[in-house]
Amino acid sequence: MSELLKISGLWGGYKEGVDILRGIDLTVNEGDAVGIIGLNGSGKSTLGKAVMNMIPFRRGKVEWMGEDVTALSTHELALKGLSIMQQGGQVFQTLSVWENLELAAASGESLDEIREIIPLLQSPRRELQHRMADKLSGGQKHQLALAMTMASRPRLVILDEPSAGLSPKAVEEMYGMLQAVRERMNVTIVLIEQNVAKAVGFCKESYIVSQGCVRLDVGSVSNMEQVEHFMFV
């Protein structure tokens, strides 16, 4: 199995001299789903943004398929096949559902497969062209955000708390879509989550991040209570 993403000794944060990430090491192989679990403020979302060069980091290296991409911009990383779905179901509120999707799609890329996976997009195209994103429910915005993330056909996608703020029903729907994305679009996933049970159930490997460090490989403990204990260490 080939290595897609390798993170080595990553230090950084939002402000100069204040490191939220403190020496993160992580390897993601092609075809895997890797979970990053942690509480608010643990550094897990910061890690996703740092990998995509959306925030500064002071030390460390990010490699993509063996190439050092540490200095590449977010746009350049996207062109290489990395993408991120940010927390909160972020969409362009003043555009229609269809305009959001077209804006995110790679030039000439078919949207048919994505529409088959995302329930929101299974309405007629004419309806999607007139339905404004600011009128969607929270769960529907998450669906659209996932569709936009996948529209460029990334090889690896970072999902930053895709279940945050959703009802239990919407969480189940979201994970059903994620499973379909994984199986039908052959994408490697880095899943950032607070929902321990969902992350562990979905991912082949999961790691607890606390105080900006990878503290524990979840596969090394025997039950969920131990996992939750280590989240607070």
Backbone torsions as a table, in degrees:
resi	resn	phi	psi	omega
1	MET	NA	128.7	-173.4
2	SER	-82.9	148.2	179.9
3	GLU	-84.6	122.2	178.5
4	LEU	-92.5	-55.1	-172.3
5	LEU	-123.6	131.4	175.6
6	LYS	-132.3	125.2	179.0
7	ILE	-112.7	126.2	-175.4
8	SER	-128.0	119.1	172.4
9	GLY	54.4	46.9	-173.9
10	LEU	-83.5	121.5	176.0
11	TRP	-121.5	137.7	175.4
12	GLY	168.2	-179.0	-179.0
13	GLY	-179.6	-169.0	-173.6
14	TYR	-83.6	-28.7	-176.6
15	LYS	-117.5	145.7	177.7
16	GLU	-58.1	127.5	178.0
17	GLY	83.8	-2.6	178.3
18	VAL	-117.2	101.5	-176.1
19	ASP	-92.8	116.0	173.2
20	ILE	-84.9	-39.4	174.8
21	LEU	-91.5	133.1	-173.1
22	ARG	-133.4	68.8	175.1
23	GLY	87.8	46.6	-179.2
24	ILE	-74.2	131.8	171.8
25	ASP	-123.5	131.5	-178.7
26	LEU	-160.0	139.9	176.0
27	THR	-125.0	134.5	178.8
28	VAL	-123.7	121.3	179.1
29	ASN	-91.4	153.4	-179.0
30	GLU	-58.9	134.7	178.4
31	GLY	87.9	-8.8	-178.8
32	ASP	-80.6	162.3	164.9
33	ALA	-122.2	115.6	-175.6
34	VAL	-114.0	126.0	-179.0
35	GLY	-94.6	137.5	172.8
36	ILE	-117.4	110.0	-172.2
37	ILE	-110.0	141.7	177.0
38	GLY	178.1	164.8	177.7
39	LEU	-79.2	170.1	171.4
40	ASN	-57.3	133.3	179.1
41	GLY	85.8	2.1	-177.9
42	SER	-77.1	-21.0	-178.8
43	GLY	109.1	-1.1	-174.5
44	LYS	-67.9	-43.4	177.3
45	SER	-69.8	-35.5	176.3
46	THR	-60.2	-37.7	178.5
47	LEU	-60.4	-46.9	179.6
48	GLY	-59.4	-43.1	-179.7
49	LYS	-69.3	-35.8	179.0
50	ALA	-66.1	-41.7	178.5
51	VAL	-58.4	-39.3	-179.7
52	MET	-85.9	7.4	178.3
53	ASN	58.3	38.9	176.7
54	MET	-92.8	-14.4	174.0
55	ILE	-136.2	158.0	-178.0
56	PRO	-76.3	147.8	167.6
57	PHE	-131.6	149.5	-170.8
58	ARG	-90.9	-36.3	-176.6
59	ARG	-140.7	159.1	175.1
60	GLY	112.0	179.9	-175.7
61	LYS	-142.8	142.0	172.2
62	VAL	-118.1	123.9	179.3
63	GLU	-116.9	138.2	178.1
64	TRP	-121.8	113.9	-178.6
65	MET	53.6	39.2	177.2
66	GLY	86.0	-5.7	-179.5
67	GLU	-98.0	135.7	176.2
68	ASP	-72.9	111.7	-178.7
69	VAL	-114.7	18.0	-175.1
70	THR	-54.3	-38.2	-174.0
71	ALA	-91.6	-1.7	-177.0
72	LEU	-75.2	148.6	177.9
73	SER	-74.3	167.4	177.0
74	THR	-57.5	-42.9	179.9
75	HIS	-63.7	-42.9	179.9
76	GLU	-65.3	-37.7	176.6
77	LEU	-65.0	-39.3	178.2
78	ALA	-62.1	-39.5	178.4
79	LEU	-64.7	-25.8	178.9
80	LYS	-84.1	-10.1	175.8
81	GLY	113.9	13.5	175.4
82	LEU	-103.6	143.2	179.0
83	SER	-146.5	159.7	178.8
84	ILE	-136.5	135.4	169.4
85	MET	-101.7	110.4	-175.9
86	GLN	-77.0	157.6	-177.2
87	GLN	-61.2	140.9	172.6
88	GLY	99.4	2.8	179.2
89	GLY	63.8	54.8	-175.2
90	GLN	-74.7	124.2	178.2
91	VAL	-137.1	170.9	176.3
92	PHE	-86.4	104.9	-169.8
93	GLN	-64.1	-31.0	-174.7
94	THR	-88.5	2.2	177.9
95	LEU	-106.4	161.6	175.4
96	SER	-75.1	168.3	177.1
97	VAL	-57.5	-46.6	-177.4
98	TRP	-67.2	-38.9	178.6
99	GLU	-63.7	-39.6	175.4
100	ASN	-58.7	-45.7	-176.2
101	LEU	-67.3	-43.8	179.5
102	GLU	-64.8	-37.0	179.9
103	LEU	-62.6	-34.9	-176.7
104	ALA	-84.1	-20.1	-173.6
105	ALA	-75.2	146.7	172.4
106	ALA	-68.4	153.0	-177.5
107	SER	-55.7	123.2	176.2
108	GLY	76.9	2.9	-177.0
109	GLU	-75.4	132.7	177.3
110	SER	-71.5	139.8	179.7
111	LEU	-102.3	3.4	-172.9
112	ASP	-61.3	-45.3	-176.9
113	GLU	-64.7	-40.2	178.9
114	ILE	-64.9	-40.9	179.8
115	ARG	-63.9	-31.3	178.4
116	GLU	-69.8	-28.1	-176.3
117	ILE	-87.5	-34.3	-172.9
118	ILE	-98.9	112.7	-177.3
119	PRO	-55.2	-39.0	-179.5
120	LEU	-55.7	-33.2	-172.6
121	LEU	-90.4	5.4	-177.1
122	GLN	-88.9	2.5	170.8
123	SER	-74.4	161.5	177.2
124	PRO	-57.2	147.1	-177.8
125	ARG	-55.8	-39.5	-179.2
126	ARG	-58.6	-40.0	178.9
127	GLU	-67.1	-40.1	180.0
128	LEU	-67.4	-28.8	179.3
129	GLN	-71.3	-22.8	-178.0
130	HIS	-105.8	-12.8	-178.3
131	ARG	-84.0	118.5	-174.9
132	MET	-83.3	142.3	-176.3
133	ALA	-64.0	-30.6	-178.6
134	ASP	-72.4	-8.1	178.1
135	LYS	-96.6	-0.7	-178.9
136	LEU	-78.6	154.2	172.1
137	SER	-74.3	169.6	178.6
138	GLY	-58.3	-43.6	179.7
139	GLY	-65.1	-38.8	179.0
140	GLN	-68.0	-35.8	176.6
141	LYS	-65.2	-37.3	175.7
142	HIS	-63.3	-40.5	177.9
143	GLN	-61.9	-44.8	180.0
144	LEU	-65.7	-40.3	178.3
145	ALA	-61.9	-40.8	177.5
146	LEU	-64.3	-43.4	179.2
147	ALA	-61.7	-41.7	179.0
148	MET	-65.0	-38.7	179.5
149	THR	-63.5	-38.2	-176.4
150	MET	-88.1	-10.0	-174.2
151	ALA	-65.2	-26.1	179.0
152	SER	-88.6	5.5	179.3
153	ARG	54.9	59.1	179.2
154	PRO	-68.6	155.3	175.3
155	ARG	-86.0	-31.5	175.7
156	LEU	-134.9	134.7	179.1
157	VAL	-125.5	135.3	174.0
158	ILE	-98.7	121.1	-178.9
159	LEU	-107.6	111.0	-175.9
160	ASP	-94.2	99.0	178.5
161	GLU	49.6	63.1	-178.2
162	PRO	-64.9	-15.9	-179.7
163	SER	-98.9	-2.2	-174.4
164	ALA	-62.2	128.8	175.3
165	GLY	79.2	3.4	-177.9
166	LEU	-93.8	153.0	173.4
167	SER	-68.7	160.3	177.6
168	PRO	-54.0	-39.6	178.8
169	LYS	-64.6	-43.8	-179.7
170	ALA	-66.7	-32.9	176.4
171	VAL	-63.1	-44.7	178.7
172	GLU	-62.3	-40.7	178.0
173	GLU	-63.5	-42.5	-180.0
174	MET	-60.9	-46.0	-178.6
175	TYR	-69.9	-27.5	172.1
176	GLY	-65.0	-40.9	177.0
177	MET	-66.2	-41.9	179.4
178	LEU	-62.0	-39.2	178.1
179	GLN	-64.8	-40.9	178.8
180	ALA	-65.2	-41.2	177.2
181	VAL	-59.9	-45.2	-177.6
182	ARG	-63.7	-43.5	-174.4
183	GLU	-79.4	-40.6	-170.8
184	ARG	-92.9	-24.3	-177.0
185	MET	-108.5	0.6	172.8
186	ASN	53.3	51.4	-176.9
187	VAL	-109.7	143.5	173.7
188	THR	-85.8	139.8	-171.6
189	ILE	-124.9	133.5	164.9
190	VAL	-110.6	112.9	-173.3
191	LEU	-104.9	113.7	177.5
192	ILE	-96.2	120.5	-171.4
193	GLU	-147.4	148.3	163.9
194	GLN	-92.3	-24.9	-177.8
195	ASN	-76.1	94.5	-172.9
196	VAL	-59.8	-48.1	-175.7
197	ALA	-61.7	-41.7	-180.0
198	LYS	-66.4	-44.6	-178.6
199	ALA	-63.1	-48.0	-177.9
200	VAL	-65.7	-38.3	179.6
201	GLY	-68.7	-30.5	-175.5
202	PHE	-88.3	-33.6	-168.6
203	CYS	-98.8	147.6	174.5
204	LYS	-69.8	-39.7	178.4
205	GLU	-132.2	143.8	176.5
206	SER	-138.8	145.8	-177.7
207	TYR	-132.2	140.3	175.7
208	ILE	-89.4	128.7	174.2
209	VAL	-108.0	129.0	178.9
210	SER	-143.4	133.0	179.6
211	GLN	53.2	38.1	174.1
212	GLY	77.6	11.0	-179.9
213	CYS	-128.8	151.6	169.8
214	VAL	-76.7	111.3	-173.5
215	ARG	-93.6	-29.5	-170.5
216	LEU	-158.1	136.8	167.1
217	ASP	-84.3	115.7	-174.3
218	VAL	-59.8	-29.0	178.9
219	GLY	-63.8	-12.4	-178.1
220	SER	-90.8	-2.0	178.7
221	VAL	-115.5	161.7	-168.6
222	SER	-98.1	-16.4	-178.1
223	ASN	-153.2	166.4	-175.8
224	MET	-65.1	-32.8	-179.6
225	GLU	-61.9	-39.3	177.1
226	GLN	-66.2	-39.2	178.3
227	VAL	-60.2	-49.2	-178.4
228	GLU	-64.4	-33.9	176.6
229	HIS	-61.3	-45.8	-177.3
230	PHE	-68.0	-22.3	177.5
231	MET	-64.1	-26.2	-175.7
232	PHE	-97.3	-0.9	-178.4
233	VAL	-72.8	NA	NA
